[in-house]
Amino acid sequence: MNQWDRFLTPYRQAVDELKIKLKGLRKIYDLEQDASPIEFVTGRVKPLTSIIEKATEREIPFDRLHEEMYDIAGLRIMCQFVDDIEIVVNLLRQRKDFKVVEERDYINNTKESGYRSYHVIIEYPIETLEGQSKILAEIQIRTLAMNFWATIEHTLRYKYDGDYPPEIQKRLENAAEAAFSLDEEMSEIKDEIQEAQRYYSKKRAKKHNQE
């Protein structure tokens, strides 16, 4: 096992474990037949090239990556409604299997680009052959609309290296506002949507039982 494989192994383990645990929260809501604030969960370990680029840019030596780069392990929790984000953040704060060390609210404090999301940085214990190791991981909580915008913006940022033409910049800003307006509209009819989803789930379950 080379140096990088050895370094990244606990991060891969953390992502795998956290995905199972966070998905488990949704299953609990499903069992209780209650509307889940979690739509779905994804996770990844930052690509090695991205780690090296970021470390070089910020002048972080290899032996300080563990302490200074908090997003090597990354999880993303998608929510249907903006109100769900606060519910999820409170659930994370109450967990006993990891410690929340920092929160970054880019929903009430939107980035200049239009980016909206809520970031929670945690300290997560990993059991290794050498004993317990604590690593940093970032959990991003956002709505589906916020995620759509962020995914497109991320792709464009690589194409233009962050230096957008004025027209593209303006359209991104307009799109961010449109996405947020969509979230606000959906929140206004949240009760109707969730009632319809419960009805559909019961109907589907009944059909499944009859087959």
Secondary structure, 3 states (H helix, E strand, C coil): CCHHHHHHHHHHHHHHHHHHHHHHHHHHHHHCCCCCCCCEEEEEECCHHHHHHHHHHHCCCHHHHHHHCCCCEEEEEEECCHHHHHHHHHHHHCCCCCEEEEEEECCCCCCCCCCCCEEEEEEEEEEECCEEEEEEEEEEEEEHHHHHHHHHHHHHHHHHCCCCCHHHHHHHHHHHHHHHHHHHHHHHCHHHHHHHHHHHHHHHHHHHHHC
